[in-house]
């Protein structure tokens, strides 16, 4: 399945969720200037390269996660195998809160992200009455 990793995560109000801090030097100190919008690629690379304290991961699995993270980082879109999507879903669910999990899983499943299907269905029901 082809996944677009440039998709920006948005909250329930349509506001971009912030990710990586952008820093600058000010008066000899490094300070946070702003934050980049969090993308699906940013979240996926982060969870692939992250480990829980004490987590025992075989070297082959670490290399596989590294190679997938590098491919996602370099590309806008990638055609992923279902095994890779399952790995990403599992890692995202392990490391993130429900809002991020819900949004990113919809993106990985190529669902209509940010739409309220319930509202659409209610409008359709009203029109058919």
C-alpha positions as CSV (number, residue, x, y, z in Angstrom):
1,X,0.0,0.0,0.0
2,X,1.4,3.4,-0.9
3,X,1.6,5.7,2.1
4,X,2.1,9.5,2.0
5,X,4.5,10.3,4.9
6,X,4.2,14.1,4.3
7,X,0.7,14.2,5.8
8,X,0.5,16.6,8.6
9,X,-1.3,15.5,11.8
10,X,-4.2,17.7,12.9
11,X,-6.2,17.8,16.0
12,X,-10.0,17.6,16.2
13,X,-10.2,21.4,15.5
14,X,-8.1,21.1,12.3
15,X,-5.0,22.6,14.0
16,X,-1.6,21.2,13.1
17,X,-0.1,19.1,15.9
18,X,3.5,20.3,16.6
19,X,6.5,18.0,16.5
20,X,10.2,18.7,16.3
21,X,11.5,21.8,18.0
22,X,13.4,24.3,15.8
23,X,16.2,25.9,17.8
24,X,18.3,29.0,17.4
25,X,21.2,30.7,19.2
26,X,20.3,33.7,21.2
27,X,22.7,35.5,23.6
28,X,25.0,32.5,23.5
29,X,22.2,30.0,24.5
30,X,20.2,27.6,22.4
31,X,16.5,28.4,22.6
32,X,13.4,26.9,21.0
33,X,12.3,29.3,18.2
34,X,9.3,27.3,17.0
35,X,8.0,23.8,16.3
36,X,7.6,22.0,13.0
37,X,4.2,20.5,12.1
38,X,4.3,16.8,13.0
39,X,4.0,14.6,9.9
40,X,3.3,10.9,9.6
41,X,6.9,10.4,8.6
42,X,8.2,12.2,11.7
43,X,6.0,10.0,14.0
44,X,7.0,6.8,12.2
45,X,10.7,7.5,12.2
46,X,10.6,8.4,15.9
47,X,8.8,5.1,16.9
48,X,11.0,2.9,14.7
49,X,14.2,4.3,16.2
50,X,12.9,4.5,19.8
51,X,13.3,1.8,22.5
52,X,11.8,1.3,25.9
53,X,14.2,1.0,28.7
54,X,15.2,-2.6,29.2
55,X,13.6,-3.7,25.8
56,X,15.5,-6.6,24.3
57,X,15.5,-6.4,20.6
58,X,17.5,-8.7,18.4
59,X,20.1,-7.1,16.1
60,X,18.2,-8.2,12.9
61,X,15.1,-6.4,14.1
62,X,17.0,-3.3,15.0
63,X,18.5,-3.2,11.5
64,X,15.1,-3.8,9.9
65,X,13.6,-0.9,11.9
66,X,16.6,1.3,11.1
67,X,16.3,0.6,7.3
68,X,12.6,1.3,7.3
69,X,13.1,4.5,9.3
70,X,15.7,5.7,6.8
71,X,13.5,4.9,3.8
72,X,10.6,6.8,5.4
73,X,12.8,9.7,6.2
74,X,14.1,10.0,2.7
75,X,10.8,9.6,0.8
76,X,7.5,11.5,0.5
77,X,5.6,8.3,-0.3
78,X,6.5,4.6,-0.1
79,X,4.8,1.4,-1.1
80,X,4.8,-0.6,2.2
81,X,4.2,-4.3,2.7
82,X,1.4,-5.1,5.2
83,X,4.1,-6.4,7.6
84,X,5.7,-3.0,7.7
85,X,2.4,-1.3,8.3
86,X,1.6,-3.7,11.2
87,X,5.0,-2.9,12.7
88,X,4.4,0.8,12.5
89,X,0.9,0.5,14.0
90,X,2.3,-1.6,16.9
91,X,5.1,0.8,17.6
92,X,2.9,3.9,17.4
93,X,0.4,2.4,19.8
94,X,3.2,1.5,22.2
95,X,4.7,5.0,22.4
96,X,1.9,7.5,21.8
97,X,-1.3,8.8,23.3
98,X,-4.8,8.0,21.8
99,X,-5.0,11.2,19.6
100,X,-1.8,10.4,17.8
101,X,-2.5,6.7,17.6
102,X,-6.0,7.3,16.1
103,X,-4.8,9.9,13.5
104,X,-1.7,8.0,12.4
105,X,-3.5,4.6,12.1
106,X,-6.1,6.3,9.9
107,X,-3.3,7.6,7.8
108,X,-1.6,4.3,7.6
109,X,-4.9,2.7,6.5
110,X,-5.5,5.4,3.9
111,X,-8.8,6.4,5.6
112,X,-10.3,9.8,5.3
113,X,-8.3,11.5,8.1
114,X,-10.0,14.2,10.1
115,X,-13.5,13.5,8.8
116,X,-16.4,12.8,11.0
117,X,-18.2,9.9,9.4
118,X,-20.9,10.0,12.0
119,X,-21.9,13.6,11.0
120,X,-21.8,12.6,7.3
121,X,-24.0,9.6,8.0
122,X,-26.5,11.7,10.0
123,X,-26.8,14.3,7.2
124,X,-27.3,11.5,4.6
125,X,-30.1,10.0,6.8
126,X,-31.8,13.5,7.1
127,X,-31.7,14.0,3.3
128,X,-33.3,10.5,2.7
129,X,-36.2,11.2,5.1
